[in-house]
Amino acid sequence: MVLRVMQEESRYLRPELRRQPPQTCRCALVISNKVSKRSVRRNKLRRMFHEHLRQRLEHRRDLSERWVLISLRPEASAAEPSQLLEECDSLLSSAGLGT
């Protein structure tokens, strides 16, 4: 799993989103076909991570000008969901985004 954090670049947002003040950080998740050929499995992982990140970062107003990108590596398909979430928490903490 790879975690990247960057400052907000509003020029990349759609015009209607540029006018809204950010409430918290924006998160993106990349799960390629190399992780799982089955879209059902990839979508399940995506929903799990989005819920996990929402719970961890939703209340953090100090991160409102940050974008977070998480990319799963192919070996993530063999890991248990709890292991993936622990690794996510570890990466968030090492990036200074942990709670």
C-alpha positions, -999 to 999 in steps of 0.1 A, spaced: 0 0 0 12 35 -9 1 67 7 7 101 -8 -4 134 7 -3 167 -11 -16 203 -7 -49 210 -23 -48 222 -59 -83 237 -65 -75 242 -102 -80 204 -106 -115 204 -92 -147 209 -111 -159 245 -111 -188 239 -87 -165 223 -62 -140 251 -63 -165 275 -48 -172 253 -17 -148 257 12 -132 223 21 -146 207 52 -119 180 56 -93 164 34 -102 148 1 -93 111 -3 -88 90 -34 -83 53 -35 -67 33 -64 -73 -4 -67 -62 -18 -100 -70 -50 -118 -37 -64 -105 -52 -64 -70 -82 -85 -81 -96 -93 -115 -131 -93 -99 -147 -59 -98 -169 -72 -69 -138 -77 -47 -123 -43 -58 -155 -25 -50 -158 -42 -16 -122 -31 -7 -130 4 -20 -161 7 2 -142 -7 32 -114 18 28 -137 48 22 -157 40 54 -125 35 74 -110 68 61 -143 86 67 -143 75 103 -106 84 108 -105 118 90 -140 132 89 -136 153 121 -101 165 113 -107 202 102 -69 208 103 -65 186 72 -90 206 50 -63 217 25 -48 183 20 -55 155 -6 -47 119 3 -41 92 -22 -40 55 -12 -29 30 -38 -32 -7 -31 -4 -29 -44 -11 -63 -61 -1 -83 -30 -30 -67 -11 -53 -93 -26 -37 -120 -3 -40 -99 29 -69 -100 53 -90 -68 55 -80 -62 91 -43 -63 81 -50 -38 53 -68 -14 77 -39 -17 102 -14 -9 75 -36 21 64 -36 34 100 1 29 103 7 49 71 -17 77 82 1 79 115 36 80 99 23 108 76 11 128 106 -26 123 97 -34 97 124 -58 104 152 
